[in-house]
Amino acid sequence: MTQLITSIILLALSLPAFAEDNSIRYRGQYTYGHEVNTFCPSINSQCYWLSPDTAPSQREQLRQLSQDNTSKPYQAICVVVEGRINRDPAARNNIGFATRYDGLFTVFRVFNLCNKTSIVTQGDLQHHRWLLESINGSKIDAEELDYKIPELDFGEQMTVSGNTGCNKFRGQAGLQDENFAIDPMQFTMMRCSPQQNVLESLLKQVLDSDSKITIDYKKRLLLKAGDTLLEYRLKDWVN
């Protein structure tokens, strides 16, 4: 029994590290040049050498973007890509110049320059808090909700917590192409007013479905499912 409990604890502790190395989307700085081929995601302060596992087509896309959008050697460009980080020193140490960096980065998909794609990345959401501002353009009435404004608060590895204007919830958020969903979602069971019940039902439908996600130029988070559009404004916690 002791061995079983120990194994379960070790497995739980290992999950975040495993999730971090899964293929996810990143926004960051790509630099190409003589003896330089690196990607530095904005989600952390590290830089990675482009892995030899990156397919020739993705390598060519990145090289072409760099060539078309730089005016001097070793100038970085901001790109959105999907890939996987490998911090294994053994893999890095076998590749000359890669030893200077924090690991290898395998690119599976290149979306475009940061200012030419609306794709939302994990780093755009992580460690940010968003308050619901409107539904289909109609502003939220804070007084009707007893000033319990619905919110989304993103933590590490796309865990998310928040409330629906009455009940609190926790879940695991996911991004797939232009879609967003929180699955599974776990709720508290508080008694809510009729207005709060209607709002909660609507929010559940949007957050638990494959809603289209965008972040506009005003830093508003937009979630659209069917005929429902939720607009959240950025409101990070103040230390």
C-alpha positions in Angstrom: 0.0 0.0 0.0 2.8 2.4 0.9 4.5 1.8 -2.5 1.1 2.4 -4.3 0.6 5.7 -2.5 4.2 6.8 -3.3 3.7 5.9 -7.0 0.5 8.0 -7.1 2.2 11.0 -5.5 5.1 10.8 -7.9 2.8 10.5 -10.9 0.9 13.6 -9.8 4.0 15.6 -9.3 5.3 14.6 -12.7 2.2 15.7 -14.6 2.9 19.5 -14.9 6.4 18.9 -16.3 4.9 16.4 -18.8 2.2 18.8 -19.9 4.8 21.6 -20.4 6.6 19.5 -23.0 3.5 18.6 -25.0 3.0 20.3 -28.4 1.4 23.7 -27.8 1.2 27.1 -29.4 3.8 29.7 -28.7 4.3 33.4 -29.5 8.0 34.4 -29.5 11.1 35.7 -31.2 12.7 33.7 -34.0 16.2 34.5 -35.1 17.9 33.1 -38.2 21.4 33.6 -39.5 24.9 32.2 -39.8 25.4 29.9 -36.7 22.0 31.1 -35.3 18.7 29.3 -35.5 16.7 30.0 -32.3 13.3 30.5 -30.9 12.6 32.4 -27.6 9.0 32.0 -26.5 7.4 35.0 -24.7 5.9 32.6 -22.2 9.3 32.3 -20.4 12.7 33.8 -20.4 14.5 30.9 -22.2 15.7 30.4 -25.7 16.0 27.2 -27.7 17.9 25.9 -30.7 15.7 24.8 -33.6 15.6 21.0 -33.3 16.7 18.8 -36.2 13.4 17.1 -35.8 11.7 20.2 -37.4 10.6 19.3 -40.9 12.2 21.0 -43.9 8.9 22.7 -44.8 8.7 24.4 -41.4 12.3 25.3 -41.5 11.8 26.9 -44.9 8.7 28.8 -43.8 10.7 30.3 -40.8 13.7 31.1 -43.0 11.5 32.9 -45.6 9.7 34.9 -42.9 13.0 36.0 -41.5 14.4 36.9 -44.9 11.3 38.9 -45.9 10.9 40.8 -42.7 14.4 41.7 -41.5 16.8 44.3 -42.8 20.0 43.3 -41.0 21.7 40.1 -39.8 20.5 38.4 -36.6 17.4 40.5 -36.4 14.6 38.7 -34.6 11.0 38.4 -35.8 7.9 37.7 -33.7 6.1 34.5 -34.9 3.4 32.3 -33.7 4.2 28.6 -34.0 3.1 25.2 -32.6 5.9 23.1 -31.2 7.4 21.2 -28.4 10.3 22.0 -26.0 13.0 19.5 -25.2 15.2 20.4 -22.3 17.1 17.1 -22.2 20.8 18.1 -21.9 21.9 15.0 -23.8 19.9 15.9 -26.9 21.1 19.5 -26.8 24.8 18.6 -26.2 24.9 16.6 -29.4 24.3 19.6 -31.6 27.2 22.1 -31.6 25.8 25.6 -31.1 22.7 24.3 -29.3 24.8 23.8 -26.1 24.6 27.6 -25.5 20.8 27.5 -25.2 18.2 26.1 -22.8 17.2 23.2 -25.0 15.8 22.2 -28.4 12.5 23.4 -29.9 10.7 21.3 -32.5 8.3 23.3 -34.8 5.3 21.4 -36.1 3.4 24.3 -37.5 4.1 27.9 -38.4 1.1 30.2 -38.3 2.6 33.6 -39.3 4.1 36.7 -38.0 2.6 37.8 -34.6 0.9 40.8 -36.2 -0.5 38.8 -39.1 -2.4 36.1 -37.3 -5.3 36.2 -34.8 -4.4 32.7 -33.3 -4.4 32.8 -29.5 -1.6 31.1 -27.7 -1.3 29.6 -24.2 1.0 32.5 -23.3 -1.6 35.1 -24.2 -3.9 33.6 -21.5 -1.6 32.3 -18.8 -1.4 34.4 -15.6 -4.1 36.8 -16.8 -7.5 37.5 -15.4 -10.5 38.5 -17.5 -13.9 40.0 -16.4 -17.1 39.6 -18.4 -18.0 42.9 -19.9 -20.8 42.2 -22.3 -23.0 39.5 -23.9 -23.9 40.1 -27.6 -22.9 43.8 -27.0 -25.2 44.2 -23.9 -23.2 45.4 -20.9 -23.2 43.3 -17.8 -25.3 44.9 -14.9 -23.1 44.4 -11.9 -25.9 45.4 -9.5 -28.2 42.7 -10.8 -25.4 40.1 -10.1 -24.8 41.5 -6.6 -21.5 42.7 -7.9 -20.2 39.1 -8.6 -18.9 39.7 -12.1 -18.2 36.5 -14.0 -14.4 36.0 -14.6 -11.8 33.7 -16.0 -8.4 33.4 -14.2 -5.8 31.4 -16.1 -2.9 29.7 -14.2 -0.1 27.3 -15.1 -0.6 24.7 -17.9 -4.0 26.3 -18.9 -5.7 25.5 -15.6 -8.5 28.0 -15.2 -10.7 29.2 -12.3 -13.5 31.7 -12.2 -17.2 32.2 -11.5 -20.4 32.5 -13.4 -21.8 35.4 -11.4 -22.9 33.0 -8.7 -21.1 29.6 -8.6 -17.3 29.3 -8.7 -15.7 26.7 -11.0 -12.3 25.2 -11.9 -11.3 23.4 -15.0 -8.7 22.6 -17.7 -8.8 24.9 -20.7 -7.7 23.8 -24.2 -6.9 25.5 -27.5 -7.4 23.7 -30.8 -6.9 25.8 -34.0 -9.2 28.8 -33.4 -11.4 27.1 -30.8 -11.4 27.2 -27.0 -13.1 25.0 -24.4 -12.9 24.2 -20.7 -13.2 20.5 -20.1 -13.8 19.2 -17.5 -15.5 22.0 -15.4 -16.2 21.5 -11.7 -18.7 23.8 -10.0 -19.7 24.8 -6.5 -23.4 24.3 -5.7 -24.6 27.6 -4.4 -28.2 28.9 -4.5 -28.5 31.5 -7.2 -31.1 34.1 -8.2 -33.2 33.6 -11.3 -31.0 36.2 -13.2 -27.8 34.4 -12.1 -29.2 31.0 -13.1 -30.0 32.3 -16.6 -26.5 33.8 -17.0 -24.8 30.7 -15.6 -26.6 28.4 -18.0 -25.5 30.6 -20.9 -21.9 30.8 -19.8 -21.7 27.0 -19.3 -22.9 26.5 -22.9 -20.2 28.7 -24.3 -17.3 27.8 -22.0 -17.9 24.0 -22.3 -18.2 24.1 -26.1 -15.7 24.7 -28.9 -16.2 28.4 -29.0 -14.1 30.6 -31.3 -11.5 32.6 -29.4 -9.8 35.8 -30.3 -8.1 38.7 -28.5 -8.7 42.1 -30.1 -6.5 45.2 -30.3 -8.1 46.5 -27.1 -6.9 43.3 -25.3 -10.5 42.0 -24.9 -11.0 38.3 -24.9 -13.8 37.3 -27.2 -15.6 33.9 -27.1 -18.2 33.1 -29.7 -20.4 30.0 -29.8 -23.4 29.9 -32.1 -25.3 33.2 -31.7 -23.6 34.1 -28.4 -20.6 36.4 -28.1 -19.0 36.9 -24.7 -16.6 39.9 -24.3 -14.1 39.8 -21.4 -11.9 42.7 -20.5 -8.4 42.2 -19.1 -8.2 42.9 -15.4 -5.1 41.4 -13.9 -4.7 41.1 -10.1 -2.8 44.0 -8.6 -0.1 43.0 -6.1 
